[in-house]
Amino acid sequence: MDGIESQSGSATVNGTTLSYEVAGAGSALVLIHAGIADSRMWDGLFERWARSHRVVRYDLRGFGRSGRASGAFALRDDLYGLLDTVGIDRAAVLGISFGGSVALDFALTYPDRVTALVLTAARPGGLPPTPDLTEVWEAEEDALARGDLDAANEVDLRAWVDGPQRMPDQVDPAVRARMREMNQLVLERQAAETDAEPQPLDPPAVERLSELRVPTLVVVGALDRPGTLAGTERLADGIPGARRVVIPGAAHMVPLEWPDQFGDLIEAFLRQTD
């Protein structure tokens, strides 16, 4: 990796194992993947950011190479245990989509562990879904109820990769193929791990945004779903001092569609907060 030493491992945390990779030196940056992906979605950007930061990427429990999602658990607590395992006291935390909600819950639960927050294409927990999001989730549930994982995967790709304003042939086929591969594994695991009991933050994040006291950047693609765009507006309005950036020409998966622009944006933000 361009001469940068990388360490991969498996941390035993809260009754499961979390697969992770750490590289680079400097102030710490943690990357949390989307709910239709795993930590491989950060390929490229992980290596880029490791040139100036100590970067951690990991698979959430139930995703990628991490352990099962079973019984009661809280993903925010998993991250706390992972940081202890790799010896990081405080870090900037970047999450996208579902991973952004995890990052937000972590920052609210453990504010002393967070130096900065980047919420990409994310909505705060507890925010009621808009009709367009409900429609997507119901279509996915219908496909899963039929046992048709391929159809469920296509629902997710249309919703979270193409976005509502584009047809599949208007999206980079490499990005679409990459997301299809990762999400297929997500769907297969979720179909097998039916005893998971994730514990939501109580009170939910949407009621606690004013508590945050760290520099916060909110990022979203202009072609994302209305419900996601509204969710990022709620974040920017509710978090003191937060800045919202809209990326033209991108939908939900901003880091994969515009890695150079996204990489520049994050590096500039981290330089201001380090």
Secondary structure, DSSP 8 states (H G I E B T S, - for coil): -TT--EEEEEEEETTEEEEEEEE--SSEEEEE--TT--GGGGTTHHHHHTTTSEEEEE--TTSTTS----EEE-HHHHHHHHHHHHT-S-EEEEEETHHHHHHHHHHHH-GGGEEEEEEES---TT----HHHHHHHHHHHHHHHTT-HHHHHHHHHIIIII-TT--GGGS-HHHHHHHHHHHHHHHHHHHH-TTEEE---SS-GGGTGGG--S-EEEEEETTS-HHHHHHHHHHHHHSTT-EEEEETT--S-HHHHSHHHHHHHHHHHHHHH-
